[in-house]
């Protein structure tokens, strides 16, 4: 089913005007983002992260605007905004955690897959009509709550910025007409590519660092670094959450060394209770907001559980 739907998505993109090779590359980069997010979550426990690159950016700096062409840039920009610009809520990490919980409870993955698919379909059937109804009847930016999705310099404009910049540059270089008439094979010809000078150096360095650190982590028990660090550093989410993870690591190491593994396992229950209490507090604000709205009719204030992270 996965491969059938994958091929169907690629053919749909090809049908609307995206060259077949670019459709394959774009879908591959989207899947790579989701796989990376799931791996980060599974390996480190990091529950909120956002990659600082998008498929359209990777393809532009890899082959250049002339080789891609304005239409491909615009289509890939739209796909990037829809699929990966908010990847902190992609489905795969949630599904991986669900499978792990079921494995711990000795529930067979095949049985989980069937029930999960049914739940997912029901969720889609409920969510899509509700979102369309709310947006069309109340607006996406009601009372300024969702400014990130409607501000002129934010999310919607992301679709057009790369194409607008690329067309301007090609006009200045008198290469726009050449780009518009290129065939798919000409676009794949590396002789027509104009990559950014630092792109291949950065990619090579990144791959080398991940491979070396991964090798050392598997070979040497004393090795302190995890390759996941190269996938999360420099993000706003890590700037907010890193100190909390550091404190958790210090507590874990201290308890394991001085109190033993048994005490550490017992303490985990206490810290899980702290997390549950924090989430319960957030739920309490939601209930209070609903009651406040029903009584006064006013829009309640937003109470984010993780302020400043998203």
C-alpha positions, 0 to 999 in steps of 0.5 A: 500500500505504501509503494502504491500510494507513493507512486500515485503521489509522484504521478499526481505531481507529474500530472500537474506540471512537475517534471518526473525526476523532480517529483521523485526527488521532492517526495524522497526529501519529504520522506527523508524529513519524516524518517529523520524526525522519527529517528530523532524522537526514537533515539533521543526522546526529543519530542519537539523539533523542526528541521531548518531546511526544506526540499525547495531549498535543498534542490535550489542550492543543489542544481540552481534556479535555471535547471529547476525552472520557475514552475518547478520552484513554485510547485516544490515551494508549495509542497514544502509549505504543506508537508515539511515547514511544520514537521514538528507534528508529522505523523511518523514519530507519533506512530512509532511511539504507539507501536513501541507502547503496543510492543511493550504490551505484547500486542502484535504490530499487524493488529495495531496497523489495522486498528491504527489505519481505521483510527486515522481514516476516522480522524481525517473524516472528522478533521477535514470538514471541521477545519474547512467549516471553521476557516470559512465561517470564522476565518483563519486569523480570528482575533489574531490567534493564528497570525503566523499563518496569515501575516504577509511576511510569514507562511503563505508568502513562503510559497512565492519567495523562492520563485520570485527571487529566482525569476528576478535573478534569471531576468537579470542574467537573461537566462529566464527564457532558456530555463522555461524551454529546457526539457526534463533531461536537460534539467538533469544534466549536471552541466546545466547546474549551478550549485551554491559553492558551499552546498556540497562542502556542507553536505559532505561535512555533515555526512562525514560527521554523522558517520564518524560519530555513529561509528565511534558510538557503536565501537567505543562504550565511553564515547559521549557524543550521539550523531543526533546532535548534528540534526538538531543543533541550531534550532529554536526548539533546542535553544529552549529545551536543551537545558531541561534535557541537560538537567534530566541527564545530570539527574539520571547520571547522579542517581544511577551512579550514587543510588543504583539502577533500582532507585533510578527506575523508582524515580522515573515514576515521580518524574512521569508524574511531574510531566502528567501534572504539567499536561493536566495543568494545561488541560485545566486552562482549556476547561476554564477557557471553555467555561469562560467563553460559554459564560461571557462569549469572549475569546479566552487568552491563549495559554501555551504549554510550551511557550516560545518553542514553536 
